[in-house]
Amino acid sequence: MGKHVKSFLLLVCTVLCFAIAAIVFFTTRKNESRNVEGPWPECISKTGEDCKDLIIQDGLDSEKVVIIPEGSMVTGDYDTDRVRIYVDEDGIVQSAPKRG
């Protein structure tokens, strides 16, 4: 086997090892830096959709995470499985979403 082929194979193996290590790290680490039960202050200044994606990643049912324009009328019931994300006229979250 030529010198260039060996170098290329070594490079490919190195890249694959780093890729596998990154996948394992990001899929197995615990999310210790955030409270997955809410509220979600990290959503402030994000779009409503980005915030919704973040909350769904924490394991909530996508149908129970709703984006609502600020000032809209909502039901008065309390549902610990529901999260309301209030957004301004630009679709940006201005206050931390919470369960209820």
N, C-alpha and C positions, 0 to 999 in steps of 0.2 A: 504494500500500500504506500502511495506517495506521501511525502511530507505534508503537502497541502490538504490532502484528503483527511489525514489524521488530525490536523489542526481544525479543519472544518467540523469533523465529528466531535471533537472535544468541545468546541464552541456550542454546537447544537445540544449536547448533553448538559452543559452548564446552564444554558438558557432554559431548557426543560426542567432541570432541578429547581431553579429559582421560581419558575412559573408554578410548579407543583407546591413548593413551599408557600408561596403567596396565597394560592387557593386554599390550602389547608389552614393557614393562619386566619384568613378573613372569613372562612366558613365555620370555624370551630371556636373562635374566641367568644367569650361572654361579653355582652353589652353592659359593662359595669359603669360606664361613664354617664349613662342616661337612666332615668326612672321610666321603665316601660309601662308603668301603671298610670302615668300622667300626674300632673299636667306636663305639657311639652313646651317649655320656654324656648327651646332651640328652633321652634317653628316661627318665632317672631321675625319678621322681615323676609320670610320666604313666601313663595306663591302658595295659594291654597292647595293646588295640586301637588306641589313638592311636599308640603306638610302632610297631606293625606297619605302619600306614598310612604313617608317616614313612619307614620302611626300604624299603617297596615303592616309594615315590616316588623313592628312590635307584636304582631299577632292578633290584632283586632279584625273583626269581620268588615270587609270593605263596604258592605251595605249599611253598616252602623256608623261609619265615619262620613259625615256630611259637611259640605262647604256651604256656608250661608252668608249672604251679604249682611254687613252690620246694619242693625236697625230693623231687620226683618222680624215678622211675628213668628213665634214658634210655640209649640205645645208646652204646657207647664209641667208635664210629667217628668219624673226623674228616672233615667235608665242608665245603670252603671256600665252597660255594654255599649252605649252610644257616646260618640265624641262629636261635638259640633265645632267646626272650624269657622270662625267669623272672619271675613275678609273685607277690606275697604273697597272703594269703587275701582281701584286698580287691580284687585284680586290679591292683595298682599295681606298677610296675617299681621294684625296689630297687637293682639293679646294672646297669651298662652292658652291653647285649647286644653280642655279638661273633660273628664267623663261626666255624664249626667244628661 
